Amino acid sequence: MADDGEPVIEDSTNLTQDDDRVAKLTHFPQTRVRNMMKLDPDLHLANKESVFLLTRATELFVEYFAKEAYKKTVIGKRKTIQKKDLDATVDEKDEIAFLEGVLE
């Protein structure tokens, strides 16, 4: 409600602009992340904030993994990240050990 006691009616264009602004904060498509989240039978509700946070966390994880793999590429005096760089990163970093065998 507004200060004068009248209800505030939000313009739907403002809501769309807000959604667009939030979507620009991530590089991965949030719609696709939401669809993957819904594949989990235990998930009953995925609100915008949870989808945003999961999308952003995924982006940060992929960025970290790529940077660590790139370090292996530089050590090998190459310009292109190869599967062996990803495998070496998984083997050496305990925090991503859960990916062991996934790239097979």
Protein Blocks (a to p, Z undefined) as FASTA:
>chain_A
ZZkopacdddfklmmmmmmmmmmmpmbdfklmmmmmmmpmkbmbdcfklmmmmmmmmmmm
mmmmmmmmmmmmmmnopabdcfklmmmmmmmmmklmmmgoklZZ
